[in-house]
Amino acid sequence: MAGPRNSLKHPAASAREVLALNLIRLRGLRGWSQEALAFEAGLHRTFVAHVERQARNISLDNLERLALALEIRPYQLLEE
């Protein structure tokens, strides 16, 4: 018997992809560069770039820092 995940026609986006797309979108809405977001979050610009390219795992601490910088709740960065 196929489970609910097997019955989906399109696989769900990975958490990394959802996070990356949300960061790019929210950063763009504010007119911020990667460097500006990194500064506001207290992170390095290359870290933000790696997260947006889905090349880096992110800790909950850094997820929270990005959310605080963007003035949203951390879970919102993972919502599709």
All heavy atoms as a GROMACS GRO file, in nm:
protein
  637
    1MET      N    1   0.084  -0.118   0.000
    1MET     CA    2   0.000   0.000   0.000
    1MET      C    3   0.089   0.125   0.000
    1MET      O    4   0.179   0.138   0.081
    1MET     CB    5  -0.088  -0.004   0.124
    1MET     CG    6  -0.180   0.112   0.135
    1MET     SD    7  -0.291   0.080   0.275
    1MET     CE    8  -0.384   0.224   0.272
    2ALA      N    9   0.062   0.214  -0.091
    2ALA     CA   10   0.142   0.335  -0.102
    2ALA      C   11   0.102   0.435   0.005
    2ALA      O   12  -0.016   0.455   0.033
    2ALA     CB   13   0.123   0.398  -0.240
    3GLY      N   14   0.203   0.497   0.067
    3GLY     CA   15   0.178   0.598   0.168
    3GLY      C   16   0.150   0.731   0.103
    3GLY      O   17   0.162   0.747  -0.018
    4PRO      N   18   0.111   0.830   0.182
    4PRO     CA   19   0.079   0.962   0.128
    4PRO      C   20   0.193   1.025   0.049
    4PRO      O   21   0.170   1.089  -0.051
    4PRO     CB   22   0.047   1.046   0.251
    4PRO     CG   23   0.030   0.952   0.363
    4PRO     CD   24   0.095   0.824   0.326
    5ARG      N   25   0.317   1.004   0.092
    5ARG     CA   26   0.430   1.063   0.019
    5ARG      C   27   0.447   1.000  -0.118
    5ARG      O   28   0.488   1.066  -0.212
    5ARG     CB   29   0.559   1.048   0.100
    5ARG     CG   30   0.562   1.140   0.221
    5ARG     CD   31   0.694   1.130   0.294
    5ARG     NE   32   0.805   1.196   0.231
    5ARG     CZ   33   0.826   1.326   0.225
    5ARG    NH1   34   0.738   1.408   0.273
    5ARG    NH2   35   0.934   1.376   0.171
    6ASN      N   36   0.417   0.871  -0.130
    6ASN     CA   37   0.434   0.804  -0.257
    6ASN      C   38   0.326   0.841  -0.358
    6ASN      O   39   0.343   0.818  -0.476
    6ASN     CB   40   0.436   0.652  -0.237
    6ASN     CG   41   0.559   0.608  -0.159
    6ASN    OD1   42   0.658   0.678  -0.156
    6ASN    ND2   43   0.550   0.493  -0.096
    7SER      N   44   0.215   0.895  -0.310
    7SER     CA   45   0.106   0.929  -0.400
    7SER      C   46   0.120   1.070  -0.458
    7SER      O   47   0.041   1.108  -0.543
    7SER     CB   48  -0.028   0.916  -0.326
    7SER     OG   49  -0.035   1.011  -0.221
    8LEU      N   50   0.218   1.147  -0.414
    8LEU     CA   51   0.238   1.281  -0.467
    8LEU      C   52   0.293   1.273  -0.609
    8LEU      O   53   0.382   1.196  -0.639
    8LEU     CB   54   0.336   1.360  -0.380
    8LEU     CG   55   0.292   1.389  -0.237
    8LEU    CD1   56   0.406   1.456  -0.161
    8LEU    CD2   57   0.170   1.478  -0.237
    9LYS      N   58   0.240   1.359  -0.696
    9LYS     CA   59   0.288   1.361  -0.834
    9LYS      C   60   0.422   1.433  -0.844
    9LYS      O   61   0.505   1.399  -0.925
    9LYS     CB   62   0.186   1.428  -0.924
    9LYS     CG   63   0.060   1.346  -0.938
    9LYS     CD   64  -0.038   1.411  -1.030
    9LYS     CE   65  -0.165   1.330  -1.026
    9LYS     NZ   66  -0.226   1.312  -1.151
   10HIS      N   67   0.441   1.534  -0.759
   10HIS     CA   68   0.566   1.610  -0.759
   10HIS      C   69   0.626   1.601  -0.619
   10HIS      O   70   0.558   1.631  -0.522
   10HIS     CB   71   0.541   1.756  -0.794
   10HIS     CG   72   0.476   1.774  -0.928
   10HIS    ND1   73   0.542   1.751  -1.045
   10HIS    CD2   74   0.350   1.811  -0.962
   10HIS    CE1   75   0.460   1.774  -1.146
   10HIS    NE2   76   0.343   1.808  -1.099
   11PRO      N   77   0.751   1.563  -0.611
   11PRO     CA   78   0.812   1.556  -0.477
   11PRO      C   79   0.820   1.695  -0.415
   11PRO      O   80   0.836   1.795  -0.485
   11PRO     CB   81   0.952   1.500  -0.504
   11PRO     CG   82   0.977   1.525  -0.648
   11PRO     CD   83   0.843   1.530  -0.716
   12ALA      N   84   0.804   1.700  -0.285
   12ALA     CA   85   0.812   1.827  -0.214
   12ALA      C   86   0.954   1.881  -0.223
   12ALA      O   87   1.051   1.805  -0.233
   12ALA     CB   88   0.774   1.807  -0.068
   13ALA      N   89   0.965   2.012  -0.221
   13ALA     CA   90   1.097   2.076  -0.223
   13ALA      C   91   1.169   2.042  -0.092
   13ALA      O   92   1.107   2.027   0.013
   13ALA     CB   93   1.081   2.227  -0.237
   14SER      N   94   1.298   2.031  -0.100
   14SER     CA   95   1.376   2.005   0.020
   14SER      C   96   1.373   2.128   0.110
   14SER      O   97   1.347   2.240   0.066
   14SER     CB   98   1.521   1.972  -0.017
   14SER     OG   99   1.587   2.089  -0.063
   15ALA      N  100   1.402   2.108   0.238
   15ALA     CA  101   1.407   2.220   0.332
   15ALA      C  102   1.512   2.321   0.289
   15ALA      O  103   1.492   2.442   0.302
   15ALA     CB  104   1.435   2.168   0.473
   16ARG      N  105   1.624   2.272   0.236
   16ARG     CA  106   1.729   2.364   0.189
   16ARG      C  107   1.678   2.453   0.077
   16ARG      O  108   1.707   2.572   0.072
   16ARG     CB  109   1.849   2.285   0.136
   16ARG     CG  110   1.947   2.243   0.240
   16ARG     CD  111   2.069   2.186   0.173
   16ARG     NE  112   2.151   2.118   0.269
   16ARG     CZ  113   2.274   2.078   0.244
   16ARG    NH1  114   2.328   2.098   0.126
   16ARG    NH2  115   2.344   2.018   0.337
   17GLU      N  116   1.603   2.392  -0.016
   17GLU     CA  117   1.550   2.469  -0.130
   17GLU      C  118   1.448   2.571  -0.083
   17GLU      O  119   1.451   2.687  -0.126
   17GLU     CB  120   1.488   2.375  -0.232
   17GLU     CG  121   1.437   2.446  -0.355
   17GLU     CD  122   1.380   2.352  -0.460
   17GLU    OE1  123   1.376   2.230  -0.437
   17GLU    OE2  124   1.338   2.403  -0.565
   18VAL      N  125   1.357   2.531   0.004
   18VAL     CA  126   1.256   2.623   0.056
   18VAL      C  127   1.323   2.739   0.128
   18VAL      O  128   1.288   2.855   0.108
   18VAL     CB  129   1.157   2.548   0.147
   18VAL    CG1  130   1.063   2.646   0.218
   18VAL    CG2  131   1.078   2.445   0.068
   19LEU      N  132   1.419   2.709   0.213
   19LEU     CA  133   1.492   2.812   0.286
   19LEU      C  134   1.560   2.908   0.189
   19LEU      O  135   1.549   3.031   0.203
   19LEU     CB  136   1.595   2.749   0.380
   19LEU     CG  137   1.690   2.845   0.450
   19LEU    CD1  138   1.614   2.943   0.539
   19LEU    CD2  139   1.793   2.767   0.530
   20ALA      N  140   1.630   2.854   0.092
   20ALA     CA  141   1.702   2.938  -0.005
   20ALA      C  142   1.606   3.030  -0.079
   20ALA      O  143   1.632   3.151  -0.092
   20ALA     CB  144   1.778   2.849  -0.103
   21LEU      N  145   1.496   2.976  -0.128
   21LEU     CA  146   1.400   3.056  -0.203
   21LEU      C  147   1.338   3.165  -0.115
   21LEU      O  148   1.320   3.279  -0.160
   21LEU     CB  149   1.291   2.968  -0.263
   21LEU     CG  150   1.340   2.872  -0.373
   21LEU    CD1  151   1.228   2.776  -0.413
   21LEU    CD2  152   1.391   2.949  -0.494
   22ASN      N  153   1.308   3.132   0.009
   22ASN     CA  154   1.251   3.231   0.100
   22ASN      C  155   1.352   3.340   0.133
   22ASN      O  156   1.316   3.459   0.139
   22ASN     CB  157   1.199   3.165   0.228
   22ASN     CG  158   1.065   3.099   0.206
   22ASN    OD1  159   0.987   3.140   0.121
   22ASN    ND2  160   1.038   2.995   0.283
   23LEU      N  161   1.476   3.304   0.156
   23LEU     CA  162   1.579   3.406   0.183
   23LEU      C  163   1.595   3.500   0.065
   23LEU      O  164   1.599   3.623   0.083
   23LEU     CB  165   1.714   3.340   0.213
   23LEU     CG  166   1.734   3.284   0.352
   23LEU    CD1  167   1.872   3.221   0.363
   23LEU    CD2  168   1.718   3.392   0.458
   24ILE      N  169   1.602   3.445  -0.054
   24ILE     CA  170   1.618   3.528  -0.175
   24ILE      C  171   1.498   3.622  -0.191
   24ILE      O  172   1.514   3.741  -0.217
   24ILE     CB  173   1.638   3.439  -0.298
   24ILE    CG1  174   1.772   3.366  -0.288
   24ILE    CG2  175   1.628   3.520  -0.426
   24ILE    CD1  176   1.787   3.249  -0.385
   25ARG      N  177   1.378   3.568  -0.173
   25ARG     CA  178   1.256   3.647  -0.188
   25ARG      C  179   1.247   3.758  -0.083
   25ARG      O  180   1.226   3.876  -0.117
   25ARG     CB  181   1.133   3.556  -0.179
   25ARG     CG  182   1.000   3.627  -0.189
   25ARG     CD  183   0.884   3.528  -0.182
   25ARG     NE  184   0.884   3.449  -0.060
   25ARG     CZ  185   0.839   3.491   0.059
   25ARG    NH1  186   0.789   3.613   0.072
   25ARG    NH2  187   0.842   3.412   0.164
   26LEU      N  188   1.266   3.722   0.042
   26LEU     CA  189   1.253   3.820   0.150
   26LEU      C  190   1.363   3.926   0.146
   26LEU      O  191   1.339   4.043   0.173
   26LEU     CB  192   1.252   3.748   0.285
   26LEU     CG  193   1.129   3.662   0.310
   26LEU    CD1  194   1.152   3.568   0.428
   26LEU    CD2  195   1.006   3.748   0.330
   27ARG      N  196   1.482   3.883   0.111
   27ARG     CA  197   1.593   3.978   0.096
   27ARG      C  198   1.564   4.075  -0.017
   27ARG      O  199   1.584   4.196  -0.005
   27ARG     CB  200   1.722   3.898   0.069
   27ARG     CG  201   1.846   3.981   0.059
   27ARG     CD  202   1.969   3.894   0.053
   27ARG     NE  203   1.975   3.801  -0.058
   27ARG     CZ  204   2.000   3.833  -0.184
   27ARG    NH1  205   2.020   3.959  -0.217
   27ARG    NH2  206   2.007   3.740  -0.278
   28GLY      N  207   1.510   4.022  -0.127
   28GLY     CA  208   1.475   4.106  -0.242
   28GLY      C  209   1.365   4.207  -0.210
   28GLY      O  210   1.370   4.322  -0.255
   29LEU      N  211   1.265   4.164  -0.132
   29LEU     CA  212   1.156   4.254  -0.093
   29LEU      C  213   1.209   4.373  -0.014
   29LEU      O  214   1.152   4.483  -0.020
   29LEU     CB  215   1.052   4.179  -0.010
   29LEU     CG  216   0.963   4.081  -0.086
   29LEU    CD1  217   0.876   4.002   0.011
   29LEU    CD2  218   0.877   4.155  -0.188
   30ARG      N  219   1.316   4.353   0.059
   30ARG     CA  220   1.374   4.461   0.138
   30ARG      C  221   1.480   4.540   0.060
   30ARG      O  222   1.532   4.639   0.110
   30ARG     CB  223   1.436   4.403   0.266
   30ARG     CG  224   1.330   4.366   0.367
   30ARG     CD  225   1.381   4.269   0.470
   30ARG     NE  226   1.278   4.233   0.565
   30ARG     CZ  227   1.178   4.149   0.540
   30ARG    NH1  228   1.166   4.092   0.422
   30ARG    NH2  229   1.087   4.121   0.632
   31GLY      N  230   1.513   4.491  -0.058
   31GLY     CA  231   1.616   4.558  -0.137
   31GLY      C  232   1.755   4.538  -0.080
   31GLY      O  233   1.843   4.621  -0.102
   32TRP      N  234   1.773   4.428  -0.005
   32TRP     CA  235   1.900   4.401   0.060
   32TRP      C  236   1.989   4.312  -0.027
   32TRP      O  237   1.942   4.218  -0.091
   32TRP     CB  238   1.880   4.328   0.192
   32TRP     CG  239   1.825   4.411   0.303
   32TRP    CD1  240   1.797   4.544   0.301
   32TRP    CD2  241   1.790   4.364   0.434
   32TRP    NE1  242   1.747   4.584   0.422
   32TRP    CE2  243   1.742   4.476   0.505
   32TRP    CE3  244   1.796   4.241   0.495
   32TRP    CZ2  245   1.700   4.466   0.637
   32TRP    CZ3  246   1.753   4.231   0.627
   32TRP    CH2  247   1.706   4.342   0.697
   33SER      N  248   2.116   4.339  -0.024
   33SER     CA  249   2.215   4.249  -0.083
   33SER      C  250   2.240   4.135   0.016
   33SER      O  251   2.196   4.141   0.131
   33SER     CB  252   2.346   4.325  -0.107
   33SER     OG  253   2.400   4.366   0.019
   34GLN      N  254   2.312   4.034  -0.030
   34GLN     CA  255   2.353   3.927   0.061
   34GLN      C  256   2.437   3.985   0.174
   34GLN      O  257   2.424   3.945   0.290
   34GLN     CB  258   2.432   3.820  -0.013
   34GLN     CG  259   2.348   3.737  -0.107
   34GLN     CD  260   2.430   3.640  -0.189
   34GLN    OE1  261   2.550   3.656  -0.207
   34GLN    NE2  262   2.364   3.538  -0.241
   35GLU      N  263   2.520   4.081   0.140
   35GLU     CA  264   2.606   4.143   0.240
   35GLU      C  265   2.523   4.217   0.346
   35GLU      O  266   2.552   4.210   0.465
   35GLU     CB  267   2.704   4.240   0.173
   35GLU     CG  268   2.804   4.298   0.266
   35GLU     CD  269   2.911   4.380   0.194
   35GLU    OE1  270   2.892   4.417   0.076
   35GLU    OE2  271   3.014   4.408   0.257
   36ALA      N  272   2.418   4.286   0.302
   36ALA     CA  273   2.333   4.359   0.396
   36ALA      C  274   2.261   4.263   0.490
   36ALA      O  275   2.254   4.287   0.611
   36ALA     CB  276   2.232   4.446   0.321
   37LEU      N  277   2.207   4.154   0.435
   37LEU     CA  278   2.140   4.055   0.519
   37LEU      C  279   2.239   3.994   0.618
   37LEU      O  280   2.209   3.980   0.737
   37LEU     CB  281   2.076   3.945   0.434
   37LEU     CG  282   2.014   3.828   0.512
   37LEU    CD1  283   1.910   3.876   0.612
   37LEU    CD2  284   1.955   3.726   0.416
   38ALA      N  285   2.356   3.959   0.569
   38ALA     CA  286   2.458   3.901   0.656
   38ALA      C  287   2.494   3.997   0.769
   38ALA      O  288   2.504   3.956   0.885
   38ALA     CB  289   2.582   3.866   0.574
   39PHE      N  290   2.510   4.124   0.737
   39PHE     CA  291   2.543   4.223   0.839
   39PHE      C  292   2.433   4.232   0.944
   39PHE      O  293   2.461   4.230   1.065
   39PHE     CB  294   2.565   4.361   0.774
   39PHE     CG  295   2.591   4.469   0.874
   39PHE    CD1  296   2.716   4.484   0.931
   39PHE    CD2  297   2.490   4.556   0.912
   39PHE    CE1  298   2.740   4.584   1.025
   39PHE    CE2  299   2.513   4.655   1.006
   39PHE     CZ  300   2.637   4.670   1.063
   40GLU      N  301   2.309   4.240   0.900
   40GLU     CA  302   2.195   4.251   0.992
   40GLU      C  303   2.183   4.128   1.082
   40GLU      O  304   2.140   4.137   1.196
   40GLU     CB  305   2.064   4.272   0.915
   40GLU     CG  306   2.055   4.405   0.845
   40GLU     CD  307   2.054   4.524   0.939
   40GLU    OE1  308   1.999   4.513   1.050
   40GLU    OE2  309   2.108   4.629   0.902
   41ALA      N  310   2.221   4.011   1.028
   41ALA     CA  311   2.211   3.885   1.102
   41ALA      C  312   2.337   3.853   1.181
   41ALA      O  313   2.339   3.757   1.258
   41ALA     CB  314   2.179   3.771   1.006
   42GLY      N  315   2.444   3.930   1.161
   42GLY     CA  316   2.570   3.902   1.228
   42GLY      C  317   2.640   3.780   1.172
   42GLY      O  318   2.708   3.707   1.245
   43LEU      N  319   2.624   3.759   1.042
   43LEU     CA  320   2.685   3.644   0.973
   43LEU      C  321   2.776   3.694   0.862
   43LEU      O  322   2.774   3.811   0.825
   43LEU     CB  323   2.576   3.554   0.914
   43LEU     CG  324   2.478   3.493   1.015
   43LEU    CD1  325   2.358   3.431   0.944
   43LEU    CD2  326   2.548   3.391   1.102
   44HIS      N  327   2.854   3.605   0.806
   44HIS     CA  328   2.944   3.641   0.695
   44HIS      C  329   2.867   3.634   0.563
   44HIS      O  330   2.782   3.548   0.544
   44HIS     CB  331   3.064   3.546   0.693
   44HIS     CG  332   3.177   3.598   0.610
   44HIS    ND1  333   3.183   3.581   0.474
   44HIS    CD2  334   3.286   3.669   0.644
   44HIS    CE1  335   3.292   3.638   0.428
   44HIS    NE2  336   3.357   3.693   0.529
   45ARG      N  337   2.899   3.725   0.473
   45ARG     CA  338   2.832   3.730   0.343
   45ARG      C  339   2.841   3.598   0.268
   45ARG      O  340   2.743   3.554   0.206
   45ARG     CB  341   2.891   3.843   0.257
   45ARG     CG  342   2.827   3.852   0.119
   45ARG     CD  343   2.909   3.936   0.023
   45ARG     NE  344   3.046   3.894   0.009
   45ARG     CZ  345   3.085   3.790  -0.066
   45ARG    NH1  346   2.998   3.719  -0.133
   45ARG    NH2  347   3.213   3.759  -0.074
   46THR      N  348   2.956   3.533   0.273
   46THR     CA  349   2.970   3.408   0.199
   46THR      C  350   2.882   3.298   0.258
   46THR      O  351   2.836   3.210   0.186
   46THR     CB  352   3.116   3.360   0.193
   46THR    OG1  353   3.165   3.343   0.326
   46THR    CG2  354   3.202   3.459   0.116
   47PHE      N  355   2.855   3.306   0.389
   47PHE     CA  356   2.765   3.207   0.450
   47PHE      C  357   2.625   3.223   0.392
   47PHE      O  358   2.561   3.124   0.354
   47PHE     CB  359   2.762   3.224   0.602
   47PHE     CG  360   2.666   3.129   0.669
   47PHE    CD1  361   2.702   2.998   0.692
   47PHE    CD2  362   2.540   3.172   0.706
   47PHE    CE1  363   2.614   2.909   0.752
   47PHE    CE2  364   2.451   3.085   0.766
   47PHE     CZ  365   2.488   2.952   0.789
   48VAL      N  366   2.576   3.346   0.383
   48VAL     CA  367   2.444   3.371   0.325
   48VAL      C  368   2.441   3.323   0.180
   48VAL      O  369   2.346   3.258   0.137
   48VAL     CB  370   2.406   3.521   0.337
   48VAL    CG1  371   2.278   3.552   0.259
   48VAL    CG2  372   2.390   3.560   0.483
   49ALA      N  373   2.546   3.351   0.105
   49ALA     CA  374   2.552   3.306  -0.034
   49ALA      C  375   2.546   3.154  -0.043
   49ALA      O  376   2.476   3.099  -0.128
   49ALA     CB  377   2.680   3.358  -0.100
   50HIS      N  378   2.618   3.086   0.044
   50HIS     CA  379   2.617   2.939   0.043
   50HIS      C  380   2.479   2.884   0.078
   50HIS      O  381   2.434   2.786   0.018
   50HIS     CB  382   2.720   2.883   0.141
   50HIS     CG  383   2.860   2.901   0.094
   50HIS    ND1  384   2.965   2.916   0.182
   50HIS    CD2  385   2.915   2.908  -0.028
   50HIS    CE1  386   3.078   2.930   0.114
   50HIS    NE2  387   3.049   2.926  -0.014
   51VAL      N  388   2.412   2.945   0.174
   51VAL     CA  389   2.277   2.900   0.211
   51VAL      C  390   2.182   2.921   0.094
   51VAL      O  391   2.102   2.834   0.061
   51VAL     CB  392   2.228   2.971   0.339
   51VAL    CG1  393   2.082   2.937   0.367
   51VAL    CG2  394   2.314   2.932   0.458
   52GLU      N  395   2.191   3.035   0.028
   52GLU     CA  396   2.104   3.063  -0.086
   52GLU      C  397   2.132   2.970  -0.204
   52GLU      O  398   2.042   2.943  -0.282
   52GLU     CB  399   2.117   3.209  -0.129
   52GLU     CG  400   2.051   3.305  -0.031
   52GLU     CD  401   2.049   3.448  -0.081
   52GLU    OE1  402   2.100   3.476  -0.192
   52GLU    OE2  403   1.995   3.533  -0.008
   53ARG      N  404   2.254   2.922  -0.217
   53ARG     CA  405   2.288   2.827  -0.324
   53ARG      C  406   2.264   2.682  -0.282
   53ARG      O  407   2.293   2.590  -0.358
   53ARG     CB  408   2.435   2.844  -0.364
   53ARG     CG  409   2.461   2.966  -0.447
   53ARG     CD  410   2.595   2.960  -0.521
   53ARG     NE  411   2.699   2.886  -0.453
   53ARG     CZ  412   2.793   2.940  -0.374
   53ARG    NH1  413   2.794   3.068  -0.352
   53ARG    NH2  414   2.884   2.865  -0.318
   54GLN      N  415   2.214   2.663  -0.159
   54GLN     CA  416   2.186   2.531  -0.103
   54GLN      C  417   2.313   2.448  -0.089
   54GLN      O  418   2.310   2.326  -0.099
   54GLN     CB  419   2.082   2.457  -0.188
   54GLN     CG  420   1.953   2.532  -0.207
   54GLN     CD  421   1.863   2.466  -0.306
   54GLN    OE1  422   1.842   2.346  -0.300
   54GLN    NE2  423   1.808   2.543  -0.398
   55ALA      N  424   2.425   2.515  -0.067
   55ALA     CA  425   2.553   2.446  -0.057
   55ALA      C  426   2.597   2.428   0.087
   55ALA      O  427   2.704   2.374   0.111
   55ALA     CB  428   2.659   2.528  -0.133
   56ARG      N  429   2.515   2.470   0.181
   56ARG     CA  430   2.557   2.468   0.320
   56ARG      C  431   2.441   2.431   0.410
   56ARG      O  432   2.330   2.478   0.391
   56ARG     CB  433   2.606   2.608   0.356
   56ARG     CG  434   2.676   2.621   0.486
   56ARG     CD  435   2.819   2.657   0.456
   56ARG     NE  436   2.897   2.657   0.578
   56ARG     CZ  437   2.972   2.758   0.614
   56ARG    NH1  438   2.980   2.866   0.541
   56ARG    NH2  439   3.043   2.749   0.724
   57ASN      N  440   2.466   2.345   0.507
   57ASN     CA  441   2.369   2.320   0.612
   57ASN      C  442   2.365   2.442   0.702
   57ASN      O  443   2.462   2.515   0.715
   57ASN     CB  444   2.410   2.198   0.696
   57ASN     CG  445   2.352   2.070   0.644
   57ASN    OD1  446   2.245   2.069   0.583
   57ASN    ND2  447   2.420   1.961   0.668
   58ILE      N  448   2.253   2.461   0.768
   58ILE     CA  449   2.240   2.577   0.856
   58ILE      C  450   2.194   2.528   0.993
   58ILE      O  451   2.111   2.439   1.003
   58ILE     CB  452   2.141   2.680   0.796
   58ILE    CG1  453   2.136   2.807   0.878
   58ILE    CG2  454   2.003   2.621   0.775
   58ILE    CD1  455   2.062   2.921   0.811
   59SER      N  456   2.251   2.586   1.095
   59SER     CA  457   2.210   2.550   1.231
   59SER      C  458   2.082   2.626   1.267
   59SER      O  459   2.048   2.728   1.204
   59SER     CB  460   2.320   2.586   1.331
   59SER     OG  461   2.331   2.726   1.343
   60LEU      N  462   2.014   2.579   1.369
   60LEU     CA  463   1.896   2.650   1.417
   60LEU      C  464   1.932   2.789   1.468
   60LEU      O  465   1.856   2.885   1.451
   60LEU     CB  466   1.826   2.570   1.527
   60LEU     CG  467   1.755   2.444   1.480
   60LEU    CD1  468   1.701   2.367   1.600
   60LEU    CD2  469   1.644   2.477   1.384
   61ASP      N  470   2.050   2.801   1.527
   61ASP     CA  471   2.094   2.932   1.575
   61ASP      C  472   2.104   3.032   1.460
   61ASP      O  473   2.059   3.146   1.471
   61ASP     CB  474   2.229   2.923   1.646
   61ASP     CG  475   2.221   2.846   1.777
   61ASP    OD1  476   2.110   2.836   1.834
   61ASP    OD2  477   2.325   2.797   1.822
   62ASN      N  478   2.164   2.990   1.349
   62ASN     CA  479   2.178   3.080   1.235
   62ASN      C  480   2.046   3.103   1.163
   62ASN      O  481   2.022   3.213   1.111
   62ASN     CB  482   2.285   3.029   1.139
   62ASN     CG  483   2.423   3.047   1.196
   62ASN    OD1  484   2.447   3.131   1.282
   62ASN    ND2  485   2.518   2.967   1.149
   63LEU      N  486   1.959   3.004   1.161
   63LEU     CA  487   1.825   3.022   1.106
   63LEU      C  488   1.752   3.131   1.185
   63LEU      O  489   1.689   3.220   1.129
   63LEU     CB  490   1.748   2.890   1.111
   63LEU     CG  491   1.607   2.895   1.052
   63LEU    CD1  492   1.614   2.888   0.901
   63LEU    CD2  493   1.524   2.780   1.105
   64GLU      N  494   1.767   3.125   1.317
   64GLU     CA  495   1.704   3.224   1.402
   64GLU      C  496   1.764   3.363   1.380
   64GLU      O  497   1.691   3.463   1.376
   64GLU     CB  498   1.719   3.183   1.548
   64GLU     CG  499   1.639   3.269   1.643
   64GLU     CD  500   1.636   3.211   1.784
   64GLU    OE1  501   1.743   3.166   1.832
   64GLU    OE2  502   1.528   3.210   1.842
   65ARG      N  503   1.892   3.371   1.361
   65ARG     CA  504   1.957   3.501   1.336
   65ARG      C  505   1.906   3.564   1.207
   65ARG      O  506   1.880   3.685   1.201
   65ARG     CB  507   2.109   3.484   1.328
   65ARG     CG  508   2.171   3.449   1.463
   65ARG     CD  509   2.315   3.416   1.447
   65ARG     NE  510   2.392   3.537   1.469
   65ARG     CZ  511   2.518   3.540   1.504
   65ARG    NH1  512   2.585   3.428   1.518
   65ARG    NH2  513   2.580   3.654   1.524
   66LEU      N  514   1.892   3.481   1.103
   66LEU     CA  515   1.840   3.532   0.976
   66LEU      C  516   1.695   3.577   0.991
   66LEU      O  517   1.656   3.682   0.940
   66LEU     CB  518   1.852   3.425   0.867
   66LEU     CG  519   1.994   3.395   0.821
   66LEU    CD1  520   1.999   3.267   0.740
   66LEU    CD2  521   2.049   3.512   0.739
   67ALA      N  522   1.615   3.499   1.062
   67ALA     CA  523   1.475   3.535   1.083
   67ALA      C  524   1.463   3.666   1.160
   67ALA      O  525   1.381   3.753   1.124
   67ALA     CB  526   1.402   3.422   1.156
   68LEU      N  527   1.544   3.682   1.264
   68LEU     CA  528   1.540   3.806   1.342
   68LEU      C  529   1.577   3.925   1.254
   68LEU      O  530   1.515   4.031   1.263
   68LEU     CB  531   1.634   3.797   1.462
   68LEU     CG  532   1.586   3.708   1.576
   68LEU    CD1  533   1.698   3.688   1.679
   68LEU    CD2  534   1.462   3.767   1.643
   69ALA      N  535   1.677   3.908   1.171
   69ALA     CA  536   1.719   4.016   1.081
   69ALA      C  537   1.606   4.054   0.985
   69ALA      O  538   1.588   4.171   0.952
   69ALA     CB  539   1.844   3.976   1.003
   70LEU      N  540   1.531   3.953   0.942
   70LEU     CA  541   1.422   3.976   0.847
   70LEU      C  542   1.289   4.008   0.917
   70LEU      O  543   1.187   4.030   0.851
   70LEU     CB  544   1.404   3.851   0.758
   70LEU     CG  545   1.520   3.824   0.663
   70LEU    CD1  546   1.512   3.682   0.608
   70LEU    CD2  547   1.522   3.926   0.549
   71GLU      N  548   1.293   4.011   1.050
   71GLU     CA  549   1.176   4.043   1.132
   71GLU      C  550   1.059   3.948   1.108
   71GLU      O  551   0.944   3.988   1.092
   71GLU     CB  552   1.133   4.189   1.112
   71GLU     CG  553   1.241   4.286   1.153
   71GLU     CD  554   1.201   4.431   1.134
   71GLU    OE1  555   1.114   4.461   1.049
   71GLU    OE2  556   1.258   4.515   1.205
   72ILE      N  557   1.092   3.818   1.104
   72ILE     CA  558   0.991   3.714   1.091
   72ILE      C  559   1.022   3.605   1.192
   72ILE      O  560   1.128   3.605   1.256
   72ILE     CB  561   0.987   3.654   0.948
   72ILE    CG1  562   1.122   3.590   0.911
   72ILE    CG2  563   0.946   3.760   0.845
   72ILE    CD1  564   1.118   3.512   0.782
   73ARG      N  565   0.931   3.510   1.206
   73ARG     CA  566   0.952   3.394   1.293
   73ARG      C  567   1.037   3.293   1.218
   73ARG      O  568   1.024   3.279   1.095
   73ARG     CB  569   0.817   3.332   1.331
   73ARG     CG  570   0.718   3.426   1.399
   73ARG     CD  571   0.755   3.458   1.541
   73ARG     NE  572   0.773   3.337   1.617
   73ARG     CZ  573   0.697   3.298   1.719
   73ARG    NH1  574   0.598   3.374   1.757
   73ARG    NH2  575   0.722   3.187   1.782
   74PRO      N  576   1.125   3.221   1.286
   74PRO     CA  577   1.213   3.124   1.217
   74PRO      C  578   1.138   3.023   1.131
   74PRO      O  579   1.183   2.992   1.020
   74PRO     CB  580   1.286   3.056   1.333
   74PRO     CG  581   1.291   3.160   1.440
   74PRO     CD  582   1.159   3.233   1.429
   75TYR      N  583   1.024   2.974   1.178
   75TYR     CA  584   0.951   2.873   1.100
   75TYR      C  585   0.907   2.926   0.963
   75TYR      O  586   0.892   2.850   0.868
   75TYR     CB  587   0.832   2.817   1.178
   75TYR     CG  588   0.713   2.909   1.186
   75TYR    CD1  589   0.618   2.912   1.084
   75TYR    CD2  590   0.695   2.996   1.294
   75TYR    CE1  591   0.509   2.996   1.091
   75TYR    CE2  592   0.587   3.079   1.301
   75TYR     CZ  593   0.493   3.080   1.199
   75TYR     OH  594   0.386   3.164   1.205
   76GLN      N  595   0.890   3.058   0.952
   76GLN     CA  596   0.844   3.115   0.826
   76GLN      C  597   0.948   3.100   0.715
   76GLN      O  598   0.912   3.101   0.598
   76GLN     CB  599   0.807   3.261   0.846
   76GLN     CG  600   0.683   3.278   0.932
   76GLN     CD  601   0.653   3.422   0.960
   76GLN    OE1  602   0.725   3.487   1.038
   76GLN    NE2  603   0.550   3.475   0.897
   77LEU      N  604   1.073   3.084   0.751
   77LEU     CA  605   1.177   3.062   0.650
   77LEU      C  606   1.167   2.923   0.588
   77LEU      O  607   1.226   2.898   0.483
   77LEU     CB  608   1.316   3.083   0.710
   77LEU     CG  609   1.353   3.226   0.740
   77LEU    CD1  610   1.484   3.234   0.818
   77LEU    CD2  611   1.366   3.306   0.609
   78LEU      N  612   1.093   2.834   0.652
   78LEU     CA  613   1.081   2.696   0.603
   78LEU      C  614   0.944   2.664   0.547
   78LEU      O  615   0.915   2.551   0.512
   78LEU     CB  616   1.115   2.599   0.716
   78LEU     CG  617   1.258   2.613   0.771
   78LEU    CD1  618   1.276   2.526   0.894
   78LEU    CD2  619   1.359   2.577   0.664
   79GLU      N  620   0.858   2.766   0.537
   79GLU     CA  621   0.724   2.746   0.481
   79GLU      C  622   0.726   2.759   0.331
   79GLU      O  623   0.785   2.852   0.277
   79GLU     CB  624   0.626   2.849   0.538
   79GLU     CG  625   0.587   2.824   0.680
   79GLU     CD  626   0.480   2.921   0.728
   79GLU    OE1  627   0.486   3.041   0.692
   79GLU    OE2  628   0.391   2.875   0.799
   80GLU      N  629   0.657   2.666   0.266
   80GLU     CA  630   0.647   2.674   0.118
   80GLU      C  631   0.542   2.774   0.079
   80GLU      O  632   0.452   2.802   0.148
   80GLU     CB  633   0.613   2.536   0.062
   80GLU     CG  634   0.728   2.440   0.072
   80GLU     CD  635   0.706   2.313  -0.004
   80GLU    OE1  636   0.705   2.319  -0.128
   80GLU    OE2  637   0.690   2.209   0.060
   0.00000   0.00000   0.00000
